[in-house]
């Protein structure tokens, strides 16, 4: 995901997080770009901003990473929030013949 794509999704992410300020826009854009890159690596292809399923996965990832910024916490942290793999599995390109 490039910066332009992330900036297009920024209002949706802020809505998902119930943020009404611009103080964290740079950080949120960074989280969206990281989520887009993670998704591209997971599916083995480009992030499609016009696809609502990929957009939802990016919003969930970016929101989770924004809210869970530390690597350690009192609670159990997950690499990826529940449901993201399930949203993206249908987009995965099978290269080795093994589908996760």
N, C-alpha and C positions, 0 to 999 in steps of 0.2 A: 504494500500500500504506500503510495507516495503522499507527500504533504498535502497536495490539493484534495485528494480523496479523503484524507483524515480531517481536513478542515470542513469538508462537506458533511461529514458525520458528526462533527463536534456538537452541533445543537441537539442532536438525538441523544448523544452520550450525556450531555448536561441535563437533559430532561429525565433520562433514566436515573441519574444520580440526585435529582432534585436540587441542582445547583442553579442559583440565579445571580452569580457573580462571574467576573472574568479573571479573577486572580490566578486560577490554575489552568487557564487555557493552553499555555505552552506545555504543561505537564500532561494534560488530557490529550493533546494532539500527539505527544510522544507515545503515550499509552496506546492510542489508536494505531499508530504506525507499527508499534511492537506487536500488537494483536494481529494486524494485517500480515506482517511478516511471519508470525507464528502459523497463521492459517494457511498461507502460501506454502510453507514448509510441510505442514500436515497433509494438505490435499495434493501437493505436487503440481500445483498450477497457480495461475494468477488469481488475485482477489478480485471479485466482481462486485463493484459497489452498487450495481443495480439489482443484485440478488438479495431479497429480503432475508433469506436463511443465513447467508454469509454475513450480512450486516448484523443480524441478531447475535451471531456467534462473536463477532468483533466487539459489539457493545457489551456483551456479557464478560468477555475477557478483559477489556479495558476497564470496565467498572470494577471488576474483582481486583485487578492489579492496582487500581487507584485506591481502593478501600483497604487493601492488605499490602501496604508498602514495605513492611519489614519481613525479613526472612524467618524471624522467630516470633512466637506469640504464645500466650497461655492456652490458646485453643488450637485444634488440629487444622493446619492449613493444607490446601490442595494446590497442586500446580495449575490445574485448570478447573474452573467451576463445573459443577454437575450439569450435564446436558450438552456441553460444547462438543464433545466427541460425537455424540448422537446426532447433533445437527449437521456435522460436517462429514460423517462417514460416507454418505452417498456421493460426495464429491471426490473422494480419494481415488487416486490413480494407482492401480495395482501394478507394481513393477516386478516383484519377485514371485508373484503368484500367491503370496500369502496376504490375506486381507485381515486387518486387525479388527 
